[in-house]
Amino acid sequence: MIIGGVGSYRGLMFGALLLASAQHLAAFYIDTKWMDAVAYIILILFLIWKPLGFSGLRLKKIDI
């Protein structure tokens, strides 16, 4: 949900694919101990760079 954005099924699938691919590439090239670190780094970068995810849709504010 962090990478794909809220309410975007395509973004969710693309984000999961991106994260899993990055983790497994890190395990292949670096070491398996770094899989979790790579995932957290990617999530933190997305929170800083694109906090609304790939979709970029803001949630509607509802007043009660």
N, C-alpha and C positions, 0 to 999 in steps of 0.2 A: 504494500500500500504506500510505502514511503517513496518508492521509485516510480510506480505506475500512476499514482494519484487516486483520489477518491472517486469511485463510480466509473472507472475506466477498466473494462475487462481486457482490452487489448494492451493497455499499459501494464496491467497486473501480470499478464502472461509474458510480455517483453521484459519487464523488470525481474521476474523470477528467472527467466532464461539468461539474462545478463548477469545476475548475481551468481547463479549456479555455474555458469561458464567461467566467470572470473575466479571463483573458488577453486574449481578443478584445474584451471590453468596455473594458478598459484601453487597448487599441490604438485603439479607435474614439473614446473620449472624451479620452484624454490624449495618448499618442503611442506609436508602435510600439517606441521604445527602452525603454519601461517594461514590456513584456510579461514578460520574465524576472524583473524585480524583483518584480512582482506575484505571480508563481508562487512565488518564494522566500519572500516575506512570508506568503503563505497557508500554505505548508508549515511555516514556523517557528511561526506562530500555532497550527496544529494540534498541533505537537509540545509546545507549552506548555500549551494549553487542554485537549486531549483526546489524550494520548499513545498511547492504545490504538485510536484511530480511531473511526469511527461505531459499529462493532460492539461495542466495549468488552469483547471476549473476551480473557481472559488466556491465554497459552500454558501448557501443563502442564509442570511441572518434572520432568525425568526424572533419577533417580539411577542411576548405573552402578556 
